[in-house]
Amino acid sequence: QVRLVESGGGLVQTGDSLRLSCATSGYSFDKVVVAWFRQGPRKEQEFVALISPGGATDYADSVQGRFTISRDDAKNAVYLQMSSLQPEDTAVYSCAAGVRYYIDTSRRRNPLSYSYWGQGTQVTASS
């Protein structure tokens, strides 16, 4: 069974940094696209960032320049380094995996394109 487990969330002040981790198992890690989504007060999944098996990355405009996604194949893990956190970044952050990399940007950023999801980790940035 494919499993994803997030960790690293917490309560921070505006301007602080956090690193989220996504540990994966149950599938060939080298073949999966891994994305981060977040769910805030509106209860809608918002695309944050993704990384392909080849290391290609994509970021939402709202986090470009502040967040960095990376992967460590030796540890079957994906990370999200978050800097300059703002109150609007407050949300439950979830990692998701899919077996296909879509050339179309909207499809890559669509949560329906990902088959496997973790349970999420809470990130709160207070003013």
VEXGUMAR-833882 format. One record per residue: residue in three letters; x, y, z of N, C-alpha, C in turn. Coordinates in Angstrom, 2 decimals, m for minus. Each point is the difference from the previous one (the first is absolute). Example, Ala and Ser with C-alpha at 12.3 -4.5 7.8 and 13.67 -1.06 7.14 Angstrom:
# VEXGUMAR-833882
+-----+---------+---------+---------+---------+---------+---------+---------+---------+---------+
|   r |    n.c1 |    n.c2 |    n.c3 |   ca.c1 |   ca.c2 |   ca.c3 |    c.c1 |    c.c2 |    c.c3 |
+-----+---------+---------+---------+---------+---------+---------+---------+---------+---------+
| ALA |   13.19 |   m5.69 |    7.80 |   m0.89 |    1.19 |    0.00 |    0.90 |    1.20 |    0.00 |
| SER |   m0.35 |    1.05 |   m0.72 |    0.82 |    1.19 |    0.06 |   m0.77 |    1.09 |    0.73 |
+-----+---------+---------+---------+---------+---------+---------+---------+---------+---------+
This chain:
# VEXGUMAR-833882
+-----+---------+---------+---------+---------+---------+---------+---------+---------+---------+
|   r |    n.c1 |    n.c2 |    n.c3 |   ca.c1 |   ca.c2 |   ca.c3 |    c.c1 |    c.c2 |    c.c3 |
+-----+---------+---------+---------+---------+---------+---------+---------+---------+---------+
| GLN |    0.84 |   m1.18 |    0.00 |   m0.84 |    1.18 |    0.00 |    0.89 |    1.25 |    0.00 |
| VAL |   m0.36 |    0.97 |   m0.84 |    0.75 |    1.25 |   m0.06 |   m0.33 |    0.83 |    1.22 |
| ARG |    1.03 |    0.49 |    0.65 |   m0.18 |    0.81 |    1.20 |    0.84 |    1.26 |   m0.08 |
| LEU |   m0.56 |    1.09 |    0.49 |    0.70 |    1.26 |    0.11 |   m0.28 |    0.58 |    1.38 |
| VAL |    1.05 |    0.44 |    0.67 |   m0.14 |    0.54 |    1.35 |    0.74 |    1.32 |    0.08 |
| GLU |   m0.74 |    1.06 |    0.36 |    0.58 |    1.32 |    0.13 |    0.43 |    0.26 |    1.44 |
| SER |    0.98 |    0.87 |    0.15 |    0.44 |    0.43 |    1.31 |    0.70 |    1.35 |   m0.13 |
| GLY |    0.19 |    0.67 |    1.12 |    0.75 |    1.24 |    0.02 |   m0.83 |    1.25 |    0.19 |
| GLY |   m1.31 |   m0.13 |    0.04 |   m0.84 |    1.17 |    0.20 |    0.11 |    0.53 |    1.42 |
| GLY |   m0.54 |    1.20 |    0.20 |    0.06 |    0.59 |    1.32 |   m0.50 |    1.42 |    0.00 |
| LEU |    0.16 |    0.64 |    1.15 |   m0.41 |    1.39 |    0.19 |    1.23 |    0.89 |   m0.04 |
| VAL |   m0.01 |    0.97 |   m0.91 |    1.12 |    0.93 |   m0.15 |   m0.52 |    1.42 |   m0.11 |
| GLN |    0.91 |    0.94 |    0.09 |   m0.33 |    1.41 |   m0.17 |    0.24 |    0.43 |   m1.44 |
| THR |   m0.66 |    1.06 |   m0.39 |    0.17 |    0.55 |   m1.34 |    1.49 |    0.24 |   m0.28 |
| GLY |    0.45 |   m0.46 |   m1.16 |    1.39 |    0.16 |   m0.38 |    0.88 |   m1.18 |    0.31 |
| ASP |   m0.49 |   m0.94 |    0.79 |    0.78 |   m1.18 |    0.36 |    0.01 |   m1.04 |   m1.11 |
| SER |    0.78 |   m1.05 |    0.20 |    0.14 |   m1.08 |   m0.97 |   m0.37 |   m1.34 |    0.61 |
| LEU |   m0.44 |   m0.92 |   m0.85 |   m0.29 |   m1.37 |    0.37 |    0.37 |   m0.91 |   m1.15 |
| ARG |    0.36 |   m1.24 |    0.31 |    0.22 |   m1.00 |   m1.04 |   m0.94 |   m1.17 |    0.23 |
| LEU |   m0.84 |   m0.27 |   m0.98 |   m0.91 |   m1.13 |    0.05 |    0.64 |   m1.20 |   m0.69 |
| SER |   m0.30 |   m1.18 |    0.52 |    0.50 |   m1.24 |   m0.58 |   m1.16 |   m0.88 |   m0.43 |
| CYS |    0.20 |   m0.73 |   m1.09 |   m0.98 |   m0.97 |   m0.48 |    0.73 |   m1.31 |   m0.21 |
| ALA |   m0.24 |   m0.96 |    0.88 |    0.60 |   m1.32 |   m0.12 |   m0.93 |   m0.91 |   m0.79 |
| THR |    0.55 |   m0.69 |   m1.00 |   m0.82 |   m0.84 |   m0.87 |    0.44 |   m1.45 |    0.05 |
| SER |   m0.94 |   m0.90 |   m0.31 |    0.28 |   m1.42 |   m0.07 |   m1.08 |   m0.69 |   m0.82 |
| GLY |    0.27 |   m1.22 |   m0.44 |   m1.01 |   m0.79 |   m0.70 |   m0.01 |    0.16 |   m1.51 |
| TYR |    0.89 |    0.80 |   m0.56 |    0.09 |    0.20 |   m1.42 |    1.42 |    0.40 |   m0.37 |
| SER |    0.33 |   m0.12 |   m1.29 |    1.33 |    0.40 |   m0.46 |    0.13 |    1.52 |    0.10 |
| PHE |    0.76 |    0.46 |    0.96 |    0.11 |    1.43 |    0.24 |    0.57 |    0.74 |   m1.20 |
| ASP |    0.89 |   m0.63 |   m0.74 |    0.63 |    0.64 |   m1.15 |   m0.98 |    0.29 |   m1.12 |
| LYS |   m1.20 |   m0.58 |    0.03 |   m0.96 |    0.15 |   m1.08 |   m1.18 |    0.91 |    0.32 |
| VAL |   m0.10 |    0.49 |    1.20 |   m1.18 |    0.76 |    0.40 |    0.25 |    1.50 |    0.00 |
| VAL |   m1.06 |    0.73 |   m0.40 |   m0.04 |    1.44 |    0.16 |   m0.56 |    0.28 |    1.39 |
| VAL |    0.63 |    0.87 |    0.74 |   m0.46 |    0.34 |    1.34 |   m0.31 |    1.49 |    0.07 |
| ALA |   m1.17 |    0.31 |    0.51 |   m0.45 |    1.38 |    0.10 |   m0.42 |    0.32 |    1.43 |
| TRP |    0.09 |    1.27 |    0.34 |   m0.53 |    0.50 |    1.26 |   m1.24 |    0.85 |   m0.28 |
| PHE |   m1.04 |   m0.24 |    0.77 |   m1.22 |    0.80 |   m0.03 |   m0.27 |    0.50 |    1.41 |
| ARG |   m0.82 |    1.02 |    0.09 |   m0.39 |    0.50 |    1.32 |   m1.48 |    0.31 |    0.02 |
| GLN |   m0.59 |   m0.17 |    1.17 |   m1.42 |    0.21 |    0.19 |   m0.20 |    0.99 |    1.14 |
| GLY |   m0.48 |    1.18 |   m0.33 |   m0.24 |    1.04 |    0.98 |   m1.45 |    0.08 |    0.41 |
| PRO |   m0.41 |    1.17 |    0.50 |   m1.37 |    0.17 |    0.50 |   m1.07 |   m0.28 |   m1.05 |
| ARG |    0.28 |    0.21 |   m1.26 |   m0.97 |   m0.25 |   m1.06 |   m0.22 |   m1.48 |   m0.27 |
| LYS |    0.83 |   m0.85 |    0.57 |   m0.12 |   m1.46 |   m0.13 |    0.18 |   m0.49 |   m1.43 |
| GLU |    0.73 |    0.74 |   m0.80 |    0.32 |   m0.41 |   m1.36 |    1.50 |   m0.27 |   m0.10 |
| GLN |    0.35 |   m1.06 |   m0.70 |    1.41 |   m0.34 |   m0.18 |    0.66 |    0.98 |   m0.96 |
| GLU |    1.05 |    0.66 |    0.45 |    0.73 |    0.97 |   m0.79 |    1.38 |   m0.55 |   m0.34 |
| PHE |    0.34 |    0.02 |   m1.27 |    1.32 |   m0.46 |   m0.43 |    1.09 |    0.89 |    0.56 |
| VAL |    1.07 |   m0.63 |    0.47 |    1.14 |    0.73 |    0.55 |    1.25 |   m0.21 |   m0.84 |
| ALA |    0.39 |   m1.26 |   m0.20 |    1.23 |   m0.30 |   m0.74 |    0.01 |   m1.47 |   m0.38 |
| LEU |    0.80 |   m0.35 |   m1.00 |    0.19 |   m1.39 |   m0.37 |    1.41 |   m0.23 |   m0.51 |
| ILE |    0.39 |   m1.27 |   m0.01 |    1.29 |   m0.38 |   m0.54 |   m0.15 |   m1.31 |   m0.75 |
| SER |    0.56 |   m0.08 |   m1.20 |   m0.10 |   m1.18 |   m0.84 |    1.13 |   m0.98 |    0.33 |
| PRO |   m0.09 |   m1.24 |   m0.51 |    1.09 |   m0.95 |    0.20 |    1.34 |    0.52 |   m0.49 |
| GLY |   m0.01 |    0.81 |   m1.06 |    1.23 |    0.55 |   m0.53 |    0.47 |    1.26 |    0.70 |
| GLY |   m0.76 |    0.49 |    0.98 |    0.40 |    1.17 |    0.75 |   m0.59 |    1.31 |   m0.47 |
| ALA |   m0.88 |   m0.03 |   m1.01 |   m0.66 |    1.22 |   m0.44 |   m0.96 |    0.47 |    1.08 |
| THR |   m0.05 |    1.30 |    0.24 |   m0.85 |    0.56 |    1.05 |   m1.00 |    1.00 |   m0.56 |
| ASP |   m1.07 |    0.21 |    0.76 |   m1.04 |    0.94 |   m0.35 |   m0.53 |    0.60 |    1.29 |
| TYR |   m0.22 |    1.32 |    0.03 |   m0.45 |    0.67 |    1.20 |   m1.20 |    0.89 |   m0.29 |
| ALA |   m0.88 |    0.09 |    0.97 |   m1.08 |    0.97 |   m0.08 |    0.59 |    1.40 |    0.12 |
| ASP |   m0.63 |    0.97 |   m0.66 |    0.50 |    1.37 |    0.04 |    0.09 |    0.54 |    1.42 |
| SER |   m0.90 |   m0.43 |    0.86 |   m0.06 |    0.51 |    1.36 |    1.19 |   m0.42 |    0.86 |
| VAL |    0.72 |   m1.05 |   m0.42 |    1.14 |   m0.48 |    0.79 |    1.31 |    0.07 |   m0.75 |
| GLN |   m0.03 |    0.38 |   m1.26 |    1.21 |    0.10 |   m0.82 |    1.01 |    0.92 |    0.67 |
| GLY |    1.22 |   m0.49 |    0.13 |    1.06 |    0.78 |    0.62 |    0.10 |   m0.17 |    1.49 |
| ARG |   m1.03 |   m0.57 |    0.63 |    0.01 |   m0.20 |    1.45 |    0.09 |   m1.48 |    0.37 |
| PHE |   m0.60 |   m0.87 |   m0.80 |   m0.02 |   m1.43 |    0.28 |    0.90 |   m0.73 |   m0.99 |
| THR |    0.62 |   m1.08 |    0.46 |    0.84 |   m0.83 |   m0.85 |   m0.34 |   m1.47 |    0.23 |
| ILE |   m0.31 |   m0.71 |   m1.09 |   m0.29 |   m1.42 |    0.09 |    1.22 |   m0.78 |   m0.46 |
| SER |    0.26 |   m1.12 |    0.65 |    1.13 |   m0.84 |   m0.36 |   m0.32 |   m1.45 |    0.31 |
| ARG |    0.80 |   m0.92 |   m0.53 |   m0.22 |   m1.41 |    0.28 |    1.33 |   m0.69 |    0.27 |
| ASP |   m0.05 |   m1.01 |    0.84 |    1.16 |   m0.80 |    0.36 |   m0.35 |   m1.45 |   m0.30 |
| ASP |    0.48 |   m0.51 |   m1.13 |   m0.35 |   m1.36 |   m0.42 |    0.52 |   m1.06 |    0.96 |
| ALA |    1.13 |    0.27 |    0.63 |    0.57 |   m0.96 |    0.94 |   m0.90 |   m0.20 |    1.21 |
| LYS |   m0.77 |    1.02 |    0.36 |   m0.89 |   m0.06 |    1.15 |   m1.47 |   m0.13 |   m0.38 |
| ASN |   m0.29 |   m0.08 |   m1.29 |   m1.39 |   m0.05 |   m0.49 |   m0.83 |    1.14 |    0.58 |
| ALA |    0.57 |    1.18 |    0.01 |   m0.65 |    1.13 |    0.65 |    0.01 |    1.24 |   m0.88 |
| VAL |   m1.00 |    0.83 |    0.22 |   m0.11 |    1.31 |   m0.64 |   m0.13 |    1.04 |    1.09 |
| TYR |    0.61 |    1.16 |   m0.23 |    0.01 |    1.05 |    1.00 |   m0.56 |    1.29 |   m0.57 |
| LEU |   m0.55 |    0.82 |    0.87 |   m0.45 |    1.33 |   m0.37 |    0.59 |    0.98 |    1.00 |
| GLN |    1.01 |    0.74 |   m0.44 |    0.61 |    1.03 |    0.83 |   m0.78 |    1.28 |   m0.17 |
| MET |   m0.57 |    0.50 |    1.08 |   m0.84 |    1.19 |   m0.04 |    0.69 |    1.13 |    0.75 |
| SER |    0.16 |    1.12 |   m0.67 |    0.62 |    1.18 |    0.58 |   m0.96 |    1.17 |   m0.04 |
| SER |    0.27 |    1.01 |    0.82 |   m0.81 |    1.22 |    0.04 |   m1.49 |   m0.31 |    0.11 |
| LEU |   m0.34 |   m0.86 |    0.93 |   m1.39 |   m0.42 |    0.15 |   m0.90 |    1.16 |    0.38 |
| GLN |   m1.17 |    0.02 |   m0.58 |   m0.99 |    1.04 |    0.21 |   m1.27 |   m0.62 |    0.57 |
| PRO |   m0.85 |    0.80 |    0.65 |   m1.25 |   m0.54 |    0.53 |   m0.84 |   m0.71 |   m1.04 |
| GLU |    0.02 |    0.47 |   m1.24 |   m0.78 |   m0.64 |   m1.05 |    0.54 |   m1.36 |   m0.41 |
| ASP |    1.18 |   m0.37 |    0.49 |    0.55 |   m1.34 |   m0.24 |   m0.57 |   m1.03 |    0.97 |
| THR |   m0.74 |    0.45 |    1.00 |   m0.57 |   m0.89 |    0.99 |   m0.98 |   m0.97 |   m0.65 |
| ALA |    0.25 |   m1.29 |    0.18 |   m0.83 |   m1.03 |   m0.63 |    0.50 |   m1.37 |    0.43 |
| VAL |   m0.77 |   m1.01 |   m0.36 |    0.46 |   m1.38 |    0.10 |    0.70 |   m0.34 |   m1.30 |
| TYR |    1.26 |   m0.38 |    0.10 |    0.80 |   m0.32 |   m1.18 |    0.05 |   m1.51 |   m0.20 |
| SER |   m0.33 |   m0.45 |   m1.21 |    0.00 |   m1.42 |   m0.32 |    0.89 |   m0.27 |   m1.20 |
| CYS |    0.68 |   m1.13 |    0.02 |    0.74 |   m0.42 |   m1.18 |   m0.82 |   m1.05 |   m0.74 |
| ALA |    0.17 |   m0.03 |   m1.31 |   m0.76 |   m0.91 |   m0.85 |    0.92 |   m0.54 |   m1.09 |
| ALA |   m0.25 |   m1.23 |   m0.41 |    0.83 |   m0.66 |   m1.01 |   m0.84 |   m0.46 |   m1.18 |
| GLY |    0.56 |    0.11 |   m1.18 |   m0.63 |   m0.49 |   m1.22 |    1.03 |   m0.69 |   m0.86 |
| VAL |   m0.47 |   m0.87 |   m0.88 |    0.92 |   m0.78 |   m0.83 |    0.21 |    0.58 |   m1.38 |
| ARG |   m0.63 |    1.12 |   m0.30 |    0.12 |    0.61 |   m1.32 |    0.35 |    1.47 |    0.12 |
| TYR |    0.95 |    0.44 |   m0.81 |    0.36 |    1.40 |   m0.08 |   m0.70 |    0.62 |   m1.19 |
| TYR |   m0.84 |    1.00 |    0.24 |   m0.76 |    0.65 |   m1.05 |    0.73 |    1.23 |   m0.52 |
| ILE |    0.09 |    0.11 |   m1.31 |    0.61 |    1.17 |   m0.62 |   m0.84 |    1.24 |    0.24 |
| ASP |   m1.33 |   m0.15 |   m0.06 |   m0.91 |    1.11 |    0.22 |    0.08 |    0.46 |    1.45 |
| THR |    0.25 |    1.29 |    0.20 |    0.19 |    0.54 |    1.33 |   m1.23 |   m0.16 |    0.89 |
| SER |   m1.18 |    0.26 |   m0.53 |   m1.21 |   m0.09 |    0.80 |   m0.25 |   m1.43 |    0.48 |
| ARG |    0.34 |   m0.98 |   m0.81 |   m0.18 |   m1.39 |    0.40 |    1.03 |   m0.40 |    1.05 |
| ARG |    1.21 |    0.50 |   m0.11 |    1.02 |   m0.28 |    1.01 |   m0.38 |    0.56 |    1.36 |
| ARG |   m0.70 |    1.12 |    0.00 |   m0.37 |    0.67 |    1.24 |   m1.37 |   m0.41 |    0.53 |
| ASN |   m0.68 |   m0.88 |   m0.69 |   m1.33 |   m0.44 |    0.39 |    0.11 |   m1.12 |    1.03 |
| PRO |   m0.61 |    0.15 |    1.18 |    0.07 |   m1.07 |    1.01 |   m0.58 |   m1.32 |   m0.48 |
| LEU |   m0.92 |    0.03 |   m0.97 |   m0.57 |   m1.22 |   m0.53 |    1.00 |   m0.81 |   m0.80 |
| SER |    1.14 |    0.57 |   m0.34 |    1.04 |   m0.71 |   m0.73 |    0.86 |   m0.86 |    0.91 |
| TYR |   m0.24 |    0.05 |    1.30 |    0.81 |   m0.73 |    0.96 |   m0.84 |   m1.06 |    0.71 |
| SER |    0.51 |   m1.21 |    0.00 |   m0.76 |   m1.14 |    0.49 |    0.21 |   m0.29 |    1.47 |
| TYR |    1.14 |    0.40 |    0.54 |    0.35 |   m0.36 |    1.37 |    0.29 |    1.24 |    0.82 |
| TRP |   m0.55 |    0.03 |    1.20 |    0.09 |    1.17 |    0.85 |    0.38 |   m0.36 |    1.43 |
| GLY |    0.74 |    0.89 |    0.63 |    0.26 |   m0.13 |    1.41 |   m1.12 |    0.65 |    0.80 |
| GLN |    0.12 |   m0.04 |    1.32 |   m1.05 |    0.53 |    0.88 |    0.16 |    1.48 |    0.28 |
| GLY |    1.15 |    0.57 |   m0.27 |    0.21 |    1.42 |    0.16 |    0.67 |    0.37 |    1.31 |
| THR |    0.63 |    1.17 |   m0.01 |    0.62 |    0.55 |    1.20 |   m0.33 |    1.48 |    0.09 |
| GLN |   m0.34 |    0.46 |    1.19 |   m0.46 |    1.37 |    0.20 |    1.16 |    0.97 |    0.05 |
| VAL |   m0.12 |    1.07 |   m0.76 |    0.95 |    1.11 |    0.04 |   m0.77 |    1.25 |    0.37 |
| THR |    0.43 |    0.68 |    1.05 |   m0.65 |    1.22 |    0.44 |    1.03 |    1.10 |    0.14 |
| ALA |   m0.20 |    1.09 |   m0.74 |    0.87 |    1.17 |    0.08 |   m0.80 |    1.14 |    0.60 |
| SER |    0.37 |    0.42 |    1.18 |   m0.74 |    1.03 |    0.71 |    0.68 |    1.35 |   m0.17 |
| SER |   m0.80 |    1.05 |    0.03 |    0.51 |    1.36 |   m0.09 |    0.37 |    0.54 |    1.36 |
+-----+---------+---------+---------+---------+---------+---------+---------+---------+---------+
